[in-house]
Amino acid sequence: ADNPEMEASLEHLAEHYRRTGSIADAESFKKQAIAVQGKGLLNLKEYVDKENGFRLRVPNVWSSPSTASSLIALQVPGALAAFASSDMGGGVLVQRLSIPPGRDSSAIYDSMGQTMAAASRGQDVGEVNVVLSGLPARRIMMNTGFGNGILRDWTTVLVAQNQLWVLHVIGPEEAMASPDSPYYRAAQSISDSFAFLDSVLPTIKAQAVAPPAPLQTITGAAGT
């Protein structure tokens, strides 16, 4: 019931009936495709990285770190784990980066949106302070062109003295902007599930730097 191939088949049937003018059948198959997608996104599995000290939950139908080569192949600095949907329209990426000594932590929080927009040729559409594993963090909503559509990346950033942790949760822009959509609910569940293990939590908790109030800035241009 949550198989991506079933979802794709139903989508193809919906498109077929739409093109032949059978609108009622097209809408029926589209609704079935959405239901399959929703089940797949909300049926989560746990991933534990004991070596790097964190765990999180991701959709069961998304590929495991060992096969999510397309994300790792991007050679993202500090990538620790990656998961992706079969159509690459959704994914999760965890990064850990070193922070040079003496770097202003507040400046890191405030510059991440601009840095990401420049790197991805995307658009920072909003920032808000949140918590990650119970610690103060910053979430940046980034829109980036992907094929004929736009992806939205919930980038949650946490500064802990000499290291920067980044959790990316990615999905279609329209779905990620709607609280009623399975993608939005899955993204929230994934973000809420991220937790540092007891082996590293005390150290990170002692070093965590709270972000300042988010800047109201818009940078870049999605898909340009």
C-alpha positions as CSV (number, residue, x, y, z in Angstrom):
1,A,0.0,0.0,0.0
2,D,3.0,2.4,0.4
3,N,5.1,1.1,-2.5
4,P,6.5,3.9,-4.8
5,E,5.9,1.8,-7.9
6,M,2.2,1.5,-7.0
7,E,2.1,5.3,-6.6
8,A,3.8,5.8,-10.0
9,S,1.4,3.4,-11.7
10,L,-1.6,5.2,-10.3
11,E,-0.1,8.5,-11.4
12,H,0.4,7.2,-14.9
13,L,-3.2,5.9,-15.0
14,A,-4.5,9.3,-13.8
15,E,-2.5,11.1,-16.5
16,H,-3.8,8.6,-19.2
17,Y,-7.5,9.1,-18.3
18,R,-6.9,12.9,-18.0
19,R,-5.6,12.9,-21.6
20,T,-8.5,10.8,-22.9
21,G,-11.0,13.1,-21.3
22,S,-12.2,10.7,-18.5
23,I,-11.9,13.3,-15.8
24,A,-13.7,11.3,-13.1
25,D,-11.4,8.3,-13.6
26,A,-8.4,10.6,-13.6
27,E,-9.4,12.1,-10.3
28,S,-10.1,8.7,-8.8
29,F,-6.6,7.4,-9.7
30,K,-5.0,10.6,-8.6
31,K,-6.6,10.4,-5.2
32,Q,-5.4,6.8,-4.9
33,A,-1.9,7.9,-5.8
34,I,-1.9,10.6,-3.1
35,A,-3.1,8.0,-0.6
36,V,-0.3,5.6,-1.4
37,Q,2.2,8.5,-1.2
38,G,0.8,9.5,2.2
39,K,1.1,6.0,3.6
40,G,4.7,5.8,2.4
41,L,5.7,9.2,3.8
42,L,4.1,8.6,7.2
43,N,5.3,5.1,7.7
44,L,8.7,5.8,9.3
45,K,11.7,3.7,10.2
46,E,14.5,4.5,12.6
47,Y,18.1,5.1,11.6
48,V,20.8,5.1,14.3
49,D,24.3,6.3,13.7
50,K,26.3,5.2,16.7
51,E,29.6,6.3,15.3
52,N,28.5,9.9,14.9
53,G,26.1,10.0,17.8
54,F,22.6,10.7,16.4
55,R,19.4,9.0,15.4
56,L,16.3,10.0,13.4
57,R,13.3,8.5,11.6
58,V,12.7,8.6,7.9
59,P,10.0,7.2,5.5
60,N,10.3,3.5,5.2
61,V,10.1,3.6,1.4
62,W,13.1,6.0,1.0
63,S,16.4,4.5,0.2
64,S,19.0,3.7,2.9
65,P,22.3,5.5,3.2
66,S,24.1,2.7,1.4
67,T,22.0,3.2,-1.7
68,A,21.3,6.9,-1.7
69,S,24.4,7.4,-3.8
70,S,22.9,10.3,-5.8
71,L,22.9,12.5,-2.7
72,I,26.3,11.4,-1.5
73,A,27.7,11.7,-5.0
74,L,27.1,15.4,-4.8
75,Q,30.1,15.4,-2.5
76,V,28.3,17.6,0.1
77,P,30.9,18.6,2.7
78,G,30.5,16.8,6.0
79,A,27.7,14.5,4.8
80,L,27.0,11.7,7.4
81,A,23.8,10.2,6.1
82,A,21.4,10.5,3.2
83,F,18.1,9.1,2.3
84,A,16.1,9.7,-0.9
85,S,12.7,8.9,-2.5
86,S,12.8,6.9,-5.7
87,D,12.0,9.9,-7.8
88,M,14.5,12.1,-6.0
89,G,11.7,14.5,-5.1
90,G,12.2,14.1,-1.4
91,G,15.2,13.4,0.8
92,V,17.1,13.8,4.1
93,L,20.7,14.7,4.5
94,V,22.7,15.1,7.7
95,Q,25.9,17.1,7.8
96,R,28.5,17.9,10.4
97,L,31.0,20.7,9.6
98,S,34.0,22.1,11.5
99,I,33.9,25.7,12.5
100,P,37.2,27.6,12.5
101,P,38.3,28.9,15.9
102,G,37.2,32.5,16.6
103,R,34.3,32.4,14.1
104,D,31.3,34.4,15.3
105,S,28.5,31.9,15.9
106,S,25.7,34.4,15.4
107,A,27.2,35.3,12.1
108,I,27.0,31.7,11.0
109,Y,23.3,31.5,11.8
110,D,22.6,34.7,9.9
111,S,24.8,33.9,6.9
112,M,23.6,30.3,6.2
113,G,20.6,31.4,4.2
114,Q,22.7,33.5,1.9
115,T,25.4,30.9,1.6
116,M,22.9,28.2,0.7
117,A,21.1,30.4,-1.8
118,A,24.4,31.2,-3.5
119,A,25.5,27.5,-3.6
120,S,22.2,26.1,-4.8
121,R,21.1,29.1,-6.9
122,G,18.0,29.0,-4.8
123,Q,15.9,31.4,-2.7
124,D,15.7,31.8,1.1
125,V,11.9,32.2,1.7
126,G,11.9,32.3,5.4
127,E,13.8,31.6,8.7
128,V,12.6,30.7,12.1
129,N,14.2,29.6,15.4
130,V,13.3,26.0,16.4
131,V,14.7,23.2,18.5
132,L,16.8,20.3,17.3
133,S,17.1,17.4,19.8
134,G,15.9,19.8,22.4
135,L,18.6,22.4,21.7
136,P,18.2,25.9,20.2
137,A,18.6,25.9,16.4
138,R,17.6,27.8,13.2
139,R,15.4,26.5,10.4
140,I,15.9,28.0,6.9
141,M,13.2,27.4,4.2
142,M,15.1,27.2,0.9
143,N,13.4,26.9,-2.5
144,T,15.5,25.4,-5.3
145,G,14.6,24.6,-8.9
146,F,14.5,20.9,-9.7
147,G,13.6,19.8,-13.2
148,N,10.3,21.4,-14.1
149,G,9.4,22.0,-10.4
150,I,10.7,23.5,-7.2
151,L,11.9,21.7,-4.1
152,R,11.7,23.1,-0.6
153,D,14.6,22.3,1.8
154,W,13.9,22.6,5.5
155,T,17.5,23.3,6.6
156,T,17.8,23.1,10.4
157,V,21.1,24.5,11.6
158,L,22.7,24.0,15.1
159,V,26.0,25.6,16.2
160,A,27.9,23.9,18.9
161,Q,31.1,25.8,19.5
162,N,33.5,24.1,17.1
163,Q,31.0,22.2,15.0
164,L,28.0,22.9,12.8
165,W,25.2,20.4,12.5
166,V,22.8,20.6,9.6
167,L,19.6,18.6,8.9
168,H,18.1,18.9,5.5
169,V,14.5,17.6,4.9
170,I,13.6,18.1,1.3
171,G,10.3,17.7,-0.6
172,P,8.1,19.4,-3.3
173,E,7.7,23.1,-2.6
174,E,3.9,23.2,-2.8
175,A,3.5,20.1,-0.6
176,M,6.1,21.3,2.0
177,A,4.2,24.6,2.3
178,S,0.9,23.0,3.2
179,P,0.4,21.7,6.8
180,D,-2.3,19.3,5.5
181,S,0.0,17.5,3.1
182,P,1.7,14.1,3.9
183,Y,5.0,15.7,2.9
184,Y,4.7,18.5,5.4
185,R,3.6,16.1,8.2
186,A,6.5,13.7,7.3
187,A,9.0,16.6,7.3
188,Q,7.8,17.7,10.7
189,S,8.0,14.1,12.1
190,I,11.5,13.7,10.7
191,S,12.7,17.0,12.1
192,D,11.2,16.2,15.5
193,S,12.7,12.7,15.6
194,F,16.3,13.9,15.2
195,A,18.1,13.3,18.5
196,F,21.7,13.2,19.7
197,L,22.7,10.0,21.4
198,D,23.7,10.0,25.1
199,S,27.3,9.5,24.1
200,V,27.5,13.0,22.5
201,L,24.5,14.9,23.9
202,P,26.2,16.2,27.1
203,T,29.1,17.7,25.1
204,I,26.9,19.2,22.4
205,K,24.4,20.6,25.0
206,A,27.2,22.3,26.9
207,Q,28.6,23.9,23.7
208,A,25.3,24.7,21.9
209,V,25.0,28.3,20.9
210,A,21.5,29.8,20.7
211,P,20.7,31.6,17.5
212,P,19.8,35.3,17.5
213,A,16.4,36.5,16.2
214,P,16.2,35.5,12.6
215,L,16.8,38.1,9.9
216,Q,13.9,38.8,7.6
217,T,15.9,38.5,4.4
218,I,15.2,37.0,1.0
219,T,18.1,36.0,-1.1
220,G,18.7,34.5,-4.6
221,A,16.1,33.4,-7.1
222,A,14.7,29.9,-7.3
223,G,15.6,28.0,-10.4
224,T,17.7,30.8,-11.9
